[in-house]
């Protein structure tokens, strides 16, 4: 095996890009889950869920 892992990644740099994109998507997904949990806690604390309609 000439070059080993480093040689493989130099010839197939698309895998590095795919790994970075995967990490970014996982980060976005975890951020959204965390935000949803916080929003649900705030809604529970207020006692009424957000309906999406404006009150006049």
N, C-alpha and C positions, 0 to 999 in steps of 0.2 A: 504494500500500500504506500504509494508515493504521496507524501504530503499529509496524509491522514485526514482528520476532520477539517483542519484549516484549508487544505487543498480542495476538499469537497465544497466547502462554503465559498471559496473564491471562484470556483467554476459554476456554482449554482447559487448565485446571490439572491435569486428570487425567494429562496427559503428564508433568508434573513428578513426580507421585506414582508413576507407572509407572517412570520412570527411577530414582528413589530405591529402589524395591523391587527393580529389576533389579540395581542396584549392591550392595544388601545380599545378594541371593541369590548373586551372583558371589563376594562376599567369603566367604560361608559355604562355598561349593563349594571355593574355593582353600584355605581353612583346613582342610577335611576332607582334601583331597589332601595337604597338607603334613603333617598329623598321621599319615596313613596311611604316608607315606614314612618318617617318624621311627620309627613303630612297627615297620615292617619292618626298619629298620636295627637297632633294639634286639633284635628277635627273632633276627636273623642273628648279632648279637654274642653272644647267650646260647646259640645253637646249637640251639634247639628252638622251633618255632612254637607259639603259644598255641592249644590245642585247644578251650578253652571249658569244660573239665571240671575239677572240683576234685579235687585229689590228696589222698588220706587217708593 
